[in-house]
Amino acid sequence: MPEFRKNTERHRYEVVEGGQVVGYINYRQGADGVVDLPHTEINPANEGQGLGTELARFALQDIRAGGERVKPSCPFVADYMDRHPDTADLRAS
């Protein structure tokens, strides 16, 4: 079962399996309450398992809980948000 966590030291959201980080989404915390998500990466051996989708969902839920908004610079996150209208309120203009 994958574990999802926010790693504040490395400025990224991570997915961990078997004690190893197998994917992450980098973030940049803006002073204006907007979190930029510039890059998502999943280990090639773990692709096709839906981990990127679950990680995006986790990151966006965490950002929502913090009362912040998102700048989805990463095409994967932007596509996720386009496909999930319930995240539209998080998108910073």
C-alpha positions as CSV (number, residue, x, y, z in Angstrom):
1,M,0.0,0.0,0.0
2,P,1.6,3.3,-1.0
3,E,2.1,6.1,1.5
4,F,1.7,9.7,0.6
5,R,3.4,12.5,2.5
6,K,4.6,16.1,2.3
7,N,8.3,16.4,2.6
8,T,8.8,20.1,3.6
9,E,12.6,19.8,3.7
10,R,12.8,18.8,0.0
11,H,9.7,20.9,-1.0
12,R,7.8,18.1,-2.5
13,Y,4.9,15.7,-2.1
14,E,6.1,12.1,-2.2
15,V,4.7,8.6,-2.8
16,V,6.5,5.9,-0.9
17,E,6.3,2.1,-1.5
18,G,8.5,-0.4,0.4
19,G,10.3,2.3,2.2
20,Q,11.4,3.9,-1.1
21,V,10.3,7.2,-2.7
22,V,8.9,6.1,-6.1
23,G,7.4,9.5,-7.1
24,Y,7.1,13.1,-6.2
25,I,5.6,16.5,-7.1
26,N,7.8,19.4,-6.5
27,Y,6.3,22.6,-5.0
28,R,7.2,26.2,-4.5
29,Q,5.5,28.1,-1.8
30,G,4.6,31.6,-2.8
31,A,4.3,34.5,-0.4
32,D,0.9,35.3,-1.9
33,G,-0.8,32.0,-0.8
34,V,-0.3,30.4,-4.2
35,V,1.6,27.1,-4.4
36,D,3.4,26.4,-7.7
37,L,3.5,22.7,-8.7
38,P,6.2,22.7,-11.4
39,H,7.1,19.0,-11.9
40,T,5.8,15.5,-11.3
41,E,7.9,12.4,-11.6
42,I,7.1,8.7,-11.1
43,N,9.8,6.0,-11.2
44,P,9.4,4.3,-14.6
45,A,9.1,0.9,-12.9
46,N,6.0,2.3,-11.0
47,E,4.3,4.0,-14.0
48,G,0.8,2.8,-15.0
49,Q,-0.3,2.1,-11.4
50,G,-2.2,5.4,-10.9
51,L,0.3,6.7,-8.4
52,G,0.7,10.0,-10.2
53,T,-3.0,10.6,-10.1
54,E,-3.3,9.7,-6.4
55,L,-0.3,11.9,-5.6
56,A,-1.8,14.8,-7.4
57,R,-5.1,14.3,-5.5
58,F,-3.1,14.1,-2.2
59,A,-1.1,17.3,-2.9
60,L,-4.2,19.3,-4.0
61,Q,-6.1,18.1,-0.8
62,D,-3.2,19.3,1.3
63,I,-3.1,22.7,-0.4
64,R,-6.9,23.0,-0.1
65,A,-6.6,22.2,3.7
66,G,-4.0,25.0,4.0
67,G,-6.4,27.5,2.5
68,E,-4.0,28.1,-0.5
69,R,-4.4,28.0,-4.2
70,V,-2.5,26.3,-7.0
71,K,-0.4,27.3,-10.0
72,P,-0.2,24.0,-11.9
73,S,2.9,24.7,-14.0
74,C,3.4,20.9,-14.4
75,P,1.4,19.7,-17.4
76,F,0.4,16.5,-15.5
77,V,-1.1,18.4,-12.6
78,A,-2.8,20.9,-15.0
79,D,-4.3,18.0,-16.9
80,Y,-5.5,16.4,-13.6
81,M,-7.2,19.7,-12.6
82,D,-8.8,20.0,-16.1
83,R,-10.2,16.5,-15.7
84,H,-11.5,17.1,-12.1
85,P,-13.8,20.1,-12.0
86,D,-14.0,19.9,-8.2
87,T,-10.4,21.3,-8.1
88,A,-11.3,24.4,-10.3
89,D,-11.6,26.6,-7.2
90,L,-8.0,25.9,-6.3
91,R,-6.5,27.2,-9.6
92,A,-4.9,30.6,-9.2
93,S,-5.5,32.9,-12.2
